[in-house]
Amino acid sequence: MKGWLVVNSFVNHSKFTNLYAMLEKAFIARGVELELKHAKDIGYGVDDVDFSNGKPDFCMFWDKDIYLAKKLESKGIRLFNSGDSIEFCDNKIITYQILGKANIRIPKTYIAPKTFEGLGYYDLTFVKDIAEDIGYPLVIKEARGSFGKQVYLAHDFDEAERIIKSFGYKDFLLQEFIESSCGRDIRINVVGHKAIVSMLRENPNDFRSNITNGGSGKAYTPKPEYISLAEEASRALNLDFAGVDVMFGPNDEPIICEVNSNPQFASTKDATGVDLSEYIADHVIKTLCKE
């Protein structure tokens, strides 16, 4: 059995290359070759893929290039995660729509009306309308973003206006601020729709708990209802593996913050000693044997 590990052509930070090495090691230990492939190595044409060295039996798709994912799937290659699931998670608006439809608990969420390049958000009446319902502070999230970099907290309308004006014409959403989870959440790592290991993430200096933003992580055992909610979110988004961020809601009720289709699990290993790549490799091999 042979697979490809498809990664972005421009992302080369050590925290990503270390993760790729963990995946390669886990598959090799199980007798499966995993060849690292940058997107640029696969072919630029709308329908061509370079199979000169053989067609892979599967693909670990560690990129967010949906166009490439769909192209590979059109050639009959099984992707982990699938192109659809990656797309669902890469766009937070779609994520919350799917979770909401599945009756999975999320913050009260509103989608900004669509605008276009050259127009921007020149009329923010909708922000005032939404703020009347959820109040300030409120959370503003660009539809796409990673590591908490495109997530903001607005304490009043003027601050919200400054944030939104900086977007140009990007899609975004607005959410209620879950004060009881300020600066902390639980990253629950799920493989095959089963929770494997979790860590508590905390940041005393920021409302976002992301480790990249200065937060810290430690091994943590969530209550059963937190685990169940994370597993439900994974099933709703049809993910083979995921990093599910769960917030501490009022009265300690779990609330889904975000779901990551390409989780940075090296930080989980640092905090817990558990190597998710081994569980992922086992799941992929087991799934392929069944299919």
N, C-alpha and C positions, 0 to 999 in steps of 0.2 A: 504494500500500500504506500502511495506517495501523495503528499499534499503540498499546496502552495501556502505560504504565509504572505499575504499581500499587504503592503504597508505604503504609507504616503511617500511621495517622491521628495517632499520638501521638509518633512518633520524628522529631525535627526538628534533631538535632545537625548541625553543619556538615560533619562527615566523611561523613554520609549525603547531605545535600543536594548536596555537591560531586560525589559519585559519581553521583547522579541526573543532574546536569548533564553529566557525561562521557558517560553513555549517550545522553542526548538529542542531544548534539552528534554522536556517532558515527553515529546513525541518520539525522539530518538531512543529514549529509555524503554519505550514500548514497541520498538522495532519498526517505527514509521518514519520515513524520511519527510522532512518538512523544509522545502526550499524557499528561502527568502526572495520575494519578488517585489521590487518597487513598481508602482503603477506605470511608470514610463517604460518598463521592460516588457510590458504585455502587449503593446500595440496601440497606435494612435487612431486607427480607423474606426468608424462608427460600428463596424461589425467584424473586425478582424482581431484575432487573438493568436499570439505566437506560441504554437505548440511544437516547435522544432525539436525540443528536448523531451517531448512526450506530454500527453494530456494528464493533468492531475486527477486523482480520485476524489479530491475534495479541496476546499479552499478555506483557510482561516483568514477571514477578511477583516483586517485591522486598519481599515481606512473608512472614511465617510463619503467616498466618491460613489454616489448612487449610480451614476451613469456607467461606471466601470463594473459595479456589482451586477447591474442588470445585464450588461453585455456578457459577463461570465456565466450568469445563470441561463442566458439564451443558448449557450453552448452545452447545456446539460450538466454544469458543474454545481455540486451541492456546496452552498456557502454556509459558514458558521461565523456570525449570525447571517440570516438571510438579508437580501437587499431591502425588502419591505420592512423588516424589523429595525434595521439600522436607520432607515428613513423615518420611521415612526418616532424613534428616540432622538434623532438629530434635530427634529423640528419640535420644540416644546409645545407648540400649539396643537399639533397632531397628537402628541403624547397625552396631553390632558383631555383632548376630545375622546380618545379611545378609553382612557381610564374612567372618565366621567360616564360614558355610555355603559361601561361594565359595572357601574355603581361602586367603584373603588374610591375610597375617601381621599379627596384632594383639597387643597385650599380653595376658597371661593375665587374663581378665575374668570377674567373677562378678556376678550380678544379685541385689540385695537382695530378700528376700521382700516381697510386697505387704502394705501396711497401709492403714488408713483414718483419716479425720478423727475425732478424739476418742480414737483408740487410740494412734497413733504407734508408734515403735520401742521398746517397753518391754522386749523380750527381745533382747539382742544376742549371743546364743550363736553365731549364724551368723557374726558378725564374727570371733570367736575361732577358729571352724573354718576360715574362709578364711585368716586370718593364719597359721595353722599351715602352710598350703601356700605362700603367697607371701611371708610375712614382713613385717617393718616396715623402712623406712617403706612405706606403701601409699597409693595414690591413690584418692580418693573423688570421684566425679563425680555431680552431679545429672543426671537424665535430660535436662533442658533447660537451656540456658545458652549465653551467647556471650562472646567475648573473654576466656575463661579465668576469668570472674568466679565461676562455680559449680564450680570445680575446687579440690580441697584435698589437702594432704599430711599424713597422720597418722603420727607417729613411734612411737606406742605405743597401747595399747588405750584409755587414758584420753582421749587426744587424739581418737581416732576416735569415742569415745562423745560427747564434747562437740560435735563436728561434726555427727554424725548426729542428735543430740537437737534441734539447731537447725532441722532440716528439717521438723519436724512430721510430715506424712504423705507428703511428696514421694517419688517414685520415684528410686532412685539405683543406682549400681553401684560395685564396688570392683575395682581393677586393681593388677597388679604395678608397681612403680616401676622405670622403665628408667633406671638411674643413669648409664649411658653417654651419655644424651641430656639430662641435667639442665640446664635453662635454655637449651636450644638445639634447634632442629629446622629442617626445610626446608619452606617453603611452596611447593608446586608447583602452579601454576595450569594447569588443564586446560580446553580448549575442544574440543567435538566428540570427546572421548576422546583428545585428543592434547595432550601437555604443551607449553605455549607459553613460559613464562618462570618462573624460580624465584628465591627469595631465601632466604638463610640468616638465621634469626632467632635472636638471642642475648640473654640477660638474665643478667648475673652475680649479680644480687641476688634471683632468684626461680627456683623450679624450673619455672615456666611461661615460655615464650618470647614470649608475646603482646606485640605492640608497645604495645597499650593499657595493659598492666601495667608499662610501662617498658622493654620490650625494644627492640632496634634491628634493622634489616634492611639487607642489602646483596646485590647481585647475586651469584648463585652458580650454578655448573653442577654438578648432581648426577651421580653415577655412573649408568650405564644401568639398573642394577637398581632404583634409587630411582625413576627415571622410569617404568619398566614397572609397578612396584607402584602408583604413583599413578594411572596410566591404567587399570589393572585395577579399582581401587576406584571410579573414575568410571563404568566400564561396569557394575559390579555394582549400583550405586545408580541406574543409568539417568539420569545427569545430563548435560544439555547443556553445562554449564560448572560448574566447581567449584574451590575452593581446598583442596587436599589437604595436610594436615600430616603429614610423615613424620619419624619419629625415627631417631636413630643407635643401632641396637641393638648388643648384644655382637658382637664380631668384625666390626663395621661392616655388619651386616645391616640392611636397611630394615624398619621397623615402622610401620604406620599408627597415627597418634595420633588424628586426627579428620578428618572430611570436611565442608566447608562448602558448602551449596547457594547461599548468598547472600554470596559472599566480598567482603570489604572491600578491593577491589583498588587503591584510591587509594594505599595504603601501598606496594604493589608498584611502582606507577609512580614514586613518590618514590625507591625504592631502585634501580630498574632502568632507568627511562626508558621502559618499555614500557607502552602504554595498552591494557589488556585489553578495554576497551569496544569498540575497533575490531574485535578478533577475534570478540568475542561478536556484534556486529552482523552481520559477514560470515557467521558460522555460522547465525544466525537466518534471514537472507534466503535463504541457500543451502538450508537445510532446508525452508523454506516453498515455495520454487520446486520442490523435488522432490516435496513432498506435494501 
